[in-house]
Amino acid sequence: MQFHPFQTLQGRFTLYLSILLIVVISILSYRAISMQQVLLKNAIVREGKALAESLAISCTNTMLYEEIGLVEEGGLLDNYISDLIERRDLDIVYAMILDPKGEVVAHNSLREVGQVYQDEVSLKALASWSTLIQDPSPHLLDISTPLAISTKRWGTLRIGFSLESLRRETASLLFKYILYTSLFILISIATIAILFGFITNPLKLLSREMDRVTTNEDLPSIRVDRRDEIGALQRSFYEMVKRIREGEKERERTQKNLLLTEKMVAIGKLTAGVAHEINNPLGGILNCIYHFKKGGQPIEKQIQYLDLMENGIKRIQKTVVNLLEYARNPNLEKTPTNFSSLIERTLSLLEFQIHKNQINVEQEILATLPEIRVDSDQMGQVLVNTLLNSIQAMPNGGAIKVSLKTADERLILTISDTGQGIPEEILPKVFDPFFTTKGEGQGTGLGLWLSQGIVERHGGMIQLFSQEGKGTTVEIQLPVS
């Protein structure tokens, strides 16, 4: 049997473990990258803060000296800003000095000098009396520090650092993590698949042995030397197969004995029926012979005895003919037959008994029915047997309904009566030979038995449904083709 790779135990285990590895490693990688990103940003913050605070000292001193007249205004602050921008070790976007009102005193872009900044970042920087770290955008870091001595404040120094290098570093780190993680997962999956193969291969071998054993071959002579759970499973399987084989042999012996017993029971039933149907007439014949030997009988009595002997012999002959009829299983002479016409002929044959018992016959036969190939004589015997049973079940009158239709390529004949019905406990025996619910001398009990054999030889089936006191229905199904 072929399986999809992910339907096998090895495939599913590898898949689930791979998913688990991917999830776990992804979580760990995300945390590691996040921590690394935080560390890199903290390093930039520390370096930028140190730079801003050290430059702030020089700028504060310069502004103080200019205020007291020790130094003339000569663009010293612009030089500080220019030198800062030219540094290559730091990715500085802008550098500026604002006075306490937010006006730009010095800027790396001369066009910004004299502008008044009132944005949120600038206002927070002007209001803070300590170094302040702000993130105006995801790719920009703003570090501001006051230019003040004690409560005297000349302005604020703001430096903007680009985080593009941090983004590039993070992207590079992410790529490396993805690459190394993918390689690790692939190697892990291959290793898991190989290692798990050592576990599943014995199971596959055991599965093949199971398939081979189910083909009724001899038990596999494989040496089981594993000491693990798989070895225990193999040993248990072989022991189970042995027990099944022994049980199968015992079942076959029991079945043969049951068949023999069933055959003996059937022979017993036949023998009992034959003995009953033959011994009674023979007893009457012997009695007549006894009176003939005794002599002195008048002519009328002798004629009566001869008639009784003739009837007894005919009864014996009829029983033997019925038995031979069923036993020899005669060949069928099938011809295309109009079954509705066959029913009409049978009803005409039984017209006297029907009127005598005051029975009303209702027919429900489709107008367009196909001809079917049957032995009309034998099927006529089936109809006679079935209708006679219905007539005899209604000695005080009643109704018989005959229905004929087709369904699923089968001709279905239903004969229902409103007679006495059959008790539930004896219903399973109605097709047994010599079983009858009629009185002494009213039937041999072979009618339904013979009818069942005829219908089955035509490839059909016969069923009987009955309720005591509500009547009986016989359904006969025959193949159309």
C-alpha positions in Angstrom: 0.0 0.0 0.0 1.4 3.4 -1.0 1.1 6.3 1.4 1.5 10.1 0.9 4.8 11.1 2.6 3.0 13.1 5.3 0.6 10.2 5.9 3.4 8.0 7.2 4.5 8.1 10.8 8.0 9.1 9.8 6.7 11.9 7.6 4.3 13.3 10.2 6.8 13.1 13.0 9.4 14.9 10.8 6.8 17.5 9.8 5.7 18.2 13.3 9.2 18.3 14.7 10.2 20.6 11.8 7.4 23.0 12.6 8.3 23.0 16.2 12.0 23.7 15.4 10.9 26.6 13.1 8.6 28.1 15.7 11.2 27.8 18.5 14.1 29.0 16.5 12.1 31.9 15.0 11.1 33.0 18.5 14.7 32.7 19.8 15.9 34.5 16.7 13.4 37.3 17.0 14.4 37.8 20.7 18.1 37.7 19.8 17.7 40.2 17.0 15.5 42.5 19.2 18.1 42.4 22.0 20.9 43.0 19.5 19.0 45.9 18.1 18.5 47.4 21.5 22.2 47.0 22.3 23.2 48.7 19.1 20.8 51.5 19.7 22.0 51.9 23.3 25.6 52.1 22.0 24.6 54.9 19.6 22.7 56.7 22.4 25.7 56.4 24.8 28.2 57.6 22.2 25.8 60.4 21.0 25.0 61.5 24.6 28.7 61.7 25.5 29.4 63.6 22.3 26.5 66.1 22.9 27.5 66.7 26.6 31.1 67.2 25.8 30.4 69.6 23.0 27.8 71.4 25.2 30.6 72.4 27.6 32.6 74.1 24.8 29.5 75.8 23.4 28.4 77.0 26.9 31.9 78.4 27.6 32.0 80.2 24.3 28.5 81.8 24.8 29.5 82.8 28.4 32.8 84.4 27.2 31.0 86.2 24.4 28.4 87.5 26.9 31.1 88.9 29.3 33.2 90.2 26.4 36.2 88.0 26.8 35.7 86.6 23.3 34.3 88.4 20.3 31.6 86.8 18.2 33.5 85.3 15.4 31.6 82.2 14.3 33.1 79.9 16.9 29.8 78.1 17.4 29.5 77.6 13.7 32.9 76.0 13.7 31.9 73.6 16.4 28.9 72.6 14.3 30.9 72.3 11.1 33.6 70.1 12.8 30.9 67.9 14.2 29.2 67.3 10.9 32.5 66.5 9.2 33.1 63.6 11.6 32.9 60.2 9.7 32.7 57.9 12.7 29.2 59.1 13.4 26.2 59.3 11.1 25.1 62.8 12.0 22.1 64.2 10.1 22.0 67.6 11.7 23.5 69.7 14.5 22.1 73.0 15.8 22.1 75.5 18.7 18.9 77.1 19.7 18.5 80.1 22.0 16.0 79.9 24.9 13.1 81.0 22.6 13.8 78.4 19.9 15.6 80.6 17.4 18.4 78.9 15.5 21.7 80.5 16.5 23.9 78.0 14.7 23.1 75.2 12.2 24.9 72.9 9.8 22.6 74.4 7.1 23.0 78.2 7.0 19.5 78.6 5.6 18.1 77.4 9.0 19.9 80.1 11.0 17.4 82.6 12.3 14.4 80.2 12.0 12.3 79.7 15.1 11.5 76.0 15.9 8.2 75.4 17.8 7.7 71.7 16.9 7.1 69.2 19.6 10.6 67.8 19.7 12.1 71.3 19.9 9.8 72.4 22.7 10.6 69.3 24.7 14.3 69.9 24.2 14.0 73.6 25.2 12.0 72.7 28.3 14.4 70.0 29.5 17.3 70.9 32.0 19.0 67.6 31.3 20.1 65.6 28.3 17.0 64.3 26.5 16.7 61.4 24.0 13.9 61.6 21.5 12.8 59.6 18.4 11.3 61.9 15.9 11.0 59.0 13.4 11.9 55.3 13.3 15.2 56.2 11.4 16.2 59.2 13.4 17.5 59.8 17.0 17.5 63.3 18.5 19.8 64.1 21.5 19.5 67.5 23.1 21.3 68.9 26.1 20.9 72.3 27.7 23.7 75.0 27.4 23.5 76.2 31.0 25.4 76.9 34.1 23.3 76.5 37.3 20.1 78.4 36.5 21.6 80.5 33.8 20.7 79.1 30.3 22.0 80.4 27.0 20.3 77.8 24.8 20.1 74.2 23.8 22.3 71.9 21.7 20.5 69.4 19.4 22.2 66.7 17.4 20.3 64.3 15.1 21.8 60.8 14.5 20.7 58.6 11.6 19.6 55.1 12.6 20.1 53.8 9.0 23.3 52.0 10.0 21.3 50.3 12.8 18.7 49.3 10.2 21.4 47.9 7.9 23.0 46.0 10.8 19.6 44.6 11.8 18.8 43.5 8.3 22.2 41.9 7.9 21.8 40.1 11.3 18.3 39.0 10.2 19.6 37.6 7.0 22.3 35.7 8.8 19.8 34.3 11.3 17.5 33.2 8.5 20.4 31.6 6.6 21.9 29.8 9.6 18.4 28.8 10.9 17.4 27.4 7.5 20.6 25.4 7.3 20.2 24.1 10.8 16.6 23.1 10.2 17.4 21.3 7.0 20.3 19.4 8.6 18.0 18.7 11.6 15.2 17.4 9.3 17.6 15.2 7.4 19.1 13.9 10.6 15.6 13.3 12.1 14.4 11.5 9.0 17.5 9.2 8.9 17.3 8.4 12.6 13.5 7.9 12.5 14.1 5.6 9.6 15.9 3.2 11.9 12.6 3.0 13.9 10.1 2.8 11.0 12.0 0.3 8.8 11.3 -2.6 11.2 7.7 -1.5 11.3 7.6 -1.5 7.4 9.1 -4.9 7.4 6.5 -6.1 9.9 3.8 -4.6 7.7 5.1 -6.5 4.7 5.1 -9.7 6.7 1.5 -9.0 7.8 0.5 -8.6 4.1 2.2 -11.8 3.2 0.6 -13.7 6.1 -2.9 -12.6 5.0 -2.4 -14.4 1.7 -2.6 -17.7 3.6 1.1 -18.4 3.2 3.1 -20.2 5.8 4.2 -18.4 8.9 7.3 -16.2 8.3 10.4 -17.8 9.7 12.1 -14.5 10.6 14.3 -14.4 13.6 13.2 -11.7 16.1 16.2 -10.6 18.0 15.3 -7.0 18.9 14.9 -6.3 22.6 12.9 -3.1 22.2 9.2 -2.4 21.8 9.3 -3.2 18.1 10.7 -6.6 18.8 7.9 -7.2 21.4 5.4 -6.1 18.7 6.8 -8.5 16.2 6.8 -11.4 18.7 3.2 -10.6 19.6 2.2 -10.5 16.0 3.7 -13.9 15.2 2.1 -15.4 18.3 -1.3 -13.9 17.3 -0.9 -15.4 13.7 -0.2 -18.8 15.2 -3.3 -18.5 17.4 -5.4 -17.4 14.5 -4.2 -20.3 12.3 -4.9 -22.7 15.1 -8.3 -21.1 15.6 -9.0 -21.3 11.8 -8.2 -25.0 11.8 -10.4 -25.6 14.8 -13.2 -23.5 13.1 -12.9 -25.6 9.9 -13.2 -28.8 12.0 -16.2 -27.4 13.8 -17.8 -26.3 10.6 -17.4 -29.7 9.0 -18.9 -31.3 12.1 -21.8 -28.8 12.0 -22.4 -29.5 8.3 -22.4 -33.2 8.9 -24.8 -32.7 11.8 -27.0 -30.5 9.7 -27.0 -33.0 6.9 -28.0 -35.8 9.3 -30.8 -33.6 10.7 -32.0 -33.0 7.1 -31.9 -36.7 6.4 -33.7 -37.4 9.6 -36.5 -34.9 8.6 -36.7 -36.5 5.1 -36.8 -40.0 6.6 -39.4 -39.0 9.1 -41.5 -37.3 6.4 -41.2 -40.3 4.0 -42.0 -42.7 6.8 -45.1 -40.8 7.7 -46.3 -40.4 4.2 -45.6 -44.0 3.2 -46.3 -45.9 6.4 -49.9 -44.7 6.7 -50.9 -45.8 3.3 -48.9 -49.0 3.7 -50.8 -49.7 6.9 -54.1 -49.3 5.1 -53.0 -51.6 2.3 -51.8 -54.2 4.7 -55.1 -54.0 6.5 -57.0 -54.5 3.2 -54.7 -57.5 2.4 -55.4 -59.0 5.8 -59.2 -58.8 5.2 -58.7 -60.3 1.7 -56.8 -63.2 3.2 -59.4 -63.7 5.9 -62.0 -64.1 3.1 -65.8 -64.0 3.4 -66.0 -60.4 2.4 -68.9 -59.3 0.2 -68.2 -57.9 -3.3 -69.0 -54.3 -2.3 -66.5 -54.5 0.6 -63.9 -56.1 -1.7 -64.3 -53.2 -4.2 -64.0 -50.7 -1.3 -60.8 -52.4 -0.2 -59.4 -52.3 -3.7 -60.2 -48.6 -4.0 -58.4 -47.9 -0.7 -55.4 -49.9 -1.8 -55.3 -48.0 -5.1 -55.5 -44.6 -3.3 -52.8 -45.6 -0.9 -50.5 -46.8 -3.6 -51.1 -43.5 -5.5 -50.4 -41.5 -2.4 -47.1 -43.3 -2.0 -46.3 -42.8 -5.6 -47.1 -39.1 -5.4 -44.7 -38.7 -2.4 -41.9 -40.6 -4.2 -42.4 -38.6 -7.4 -42.2 -35.3 -5.4 -39.1 -36.4 -3.7 -37.5 -37.5 -7.0 -38.6 -34.2 -8.6 -36.7 -32.2 -6.0 -33.8 -34.6 -5.7 -33.0 -34.9 -9.4 -32.9 -31.1 -9.9 -34.3 -31.3 -13.4 -32.9 -29.1 -16.2 -34.8 -26.0 -16.9 -36.4 -25.5 -20.3 -36.6 -21.7 -20.4 -38.7 -20.0 -23.0 -40.0 -16.4 -23.3 -43.0 -16.3 -21.1 -45.8 -13.8 -20.5 -46.0 -14.0 -16.7 -49.4 -12.3 -16.5 -50.9 -14.9 -18.9 -49.3 -17.6 -16.7 -51.0 -16.2 -13.7 -54.4 -16.1 -15.6 -54.0 -19.8 -16.5 -53.2 -20.7 -12.9 -56.2 -18.8 -11.6 -58.4 -20.6 -14.2 -57.0 -23.9 -13.0 -57.9 -23.1 -9.4 -61.3 -21.4 -10.2 -63.3 -24.2 -8.6 -61.5 -24.1 -5.2 -61.6 -20.3 -5.3 -65.4 -20.2 -5.7 -65.9 -23.1 -3.4 -64.2 -21.2 -0.5 -65.9 -17.9 -1.4 -62.6 -16.1 -2.1 -62.4 -12.8 -3.9 -59.3 -12.4 -6.1 -57.9 -8.9 -6.9 -55.3 -8.5 -9.5 -52.8 -5.5 -9.7 -50.8 -6.2 -12.9 -49.1 -3.6 -15.0 -50.3 -3.5 -18.6 -46.8 -3.3 -20.1 -44.5 -6.0 -18.7 -41.6 -7.6 -20.5 -41.5 -11.3 -21.3 -39.0 -13.2 -19.2 -37.3 -16.6 -19.9 -38.6 -19.2 -17.4 -39.7 -22.8 -17.4 -43.4 -22.2 -17.6 -44.4 -25.7 -16.3 -42.2 -25.4 -13.2 -43.2 -21.8 -12.5 -46.8 -22.8 -13.0 -46.2 -25.4 -10.2 -44.8 -22.6 -8.0 -48.0 -20.5 -8.6 -50.3 -23.5 -7.9 -48.5 -24.3 -4.7 -48.6 -20.7 -3.5 -52.2 -20.1 -4.4 -53.4 -23.4 -3.0 -51.7 -22.5 0.4 -53.6 -19.2 0.4 -56.9 -20.9 -0.5 -56.5 -23.5 2.1 -55.7 -20.8 4.7 -59.1 -19.3 4.2 -61.7 -22.1 4.6 -64.4 -19.5 5.5 -63.7 -17.1 2.7 -61.5 -14.1 2.3 -59.4 -12.3 -0.3 -56.3 -12.9 -2.4 -54.4 -10.0 -4.0 -52.0 -10.8 -6.8 -49.6 -8.0 -7.7 -47.0 -8.0 -10.6 -44.5 -5.3 -11.3 -40.9 -4.6 -12.3 -38.2 -2.9 -10.3 -34.4 -2.8 -10.6 -34.3 -5.2 -13.6 -36.4 -7.8 -11.6 -40.0 -9.0 -11.9 -41.7 -8.9 -8.5 -44.8 -11.1 -7.9 -46.6 -10.7 -4.6 -49.5 -13.0 -3.5 -51.2 -11.8 -0.3 -54.1 -13.4 1.5 -56.3 -12.6 4.5 -56.1 -16.1 6.0 -55.2 -17.4 9.4 -51.5 -16.4 9.1 -48.5 -18.3 10.5 -47.3 -18.0 14.1 -44.0 -16.2 14.5 -42.2 -19.1 16.2 -42.8 -21.5 13.3 -42.3 -19.0 10.5 -38.6 -19.8 10.0 -39.5 -23.5 9.3 -42.0 -23.0 6.4 -39.4 -23.8 3.7 -38.3 -27.0 5.5 -39.2 -30.3 3.7 -42.2 -32.1 5.1 -43.1 -29.2 7.4 -46.8 -28.4 7.3 -49.4 -26.7 9.5 -52.2 -28.5 7.8 -54.1 -31.4 9.2 -53.5 -35.1 8.7 -53.7 -36.0 5.0 -54.1 -32.4 3.8 -50.5 -31.9 2.7 -47.0 -33.3 2.4 -45.1 -30.2 3.5 -43.1 -30.2 0.2 -44.9 -27.4 -1.6 -42.9 -24.4 -0.4 -39.7 -26.5 -0.3 -40.2 -27.4 -4.0 -41.2 -23.9 -4.9 -38.1 -22.4 -3.3 -35.9 -24.8 -5.3 -37.6 -23.9 -8.6 -37.3 -20.1 -8.0 -33.7 -20.3 -6.9 -32.8 -22.4 -10.0 -34.3 -19.5 -12.0 -31.9 -17.1 -10.3 -34.6 -15.6 -8.2 -35.6 -15.5 -4.6 -38.8 -16.3 -2.6 -39.8 -14.7 0.7 -42.7 -15.2 3.0 -44.1 -12.7 5.5 -46.9 -13.5 7.9 -48.7 -12.4 11.0 -51.0 -14.8 12.9 -54.6 -13.8 12.3 -53.8 -11.1 9.7 -52.7 -13.2 6.7 -49.7 -14.1 4.7 -47.7 -12.5 1.8 -45.4 -14.5 -0.5 -43.0 -12.4 -2.6 -41.2 -13.9 -5.6 -38.5 -12.0 -7.4 -37.2 -13.2 -10.8 -34.5 -11.5 -13.0 -35.9 -9.9 -16.1 -32.9 -10.7 -18.3 
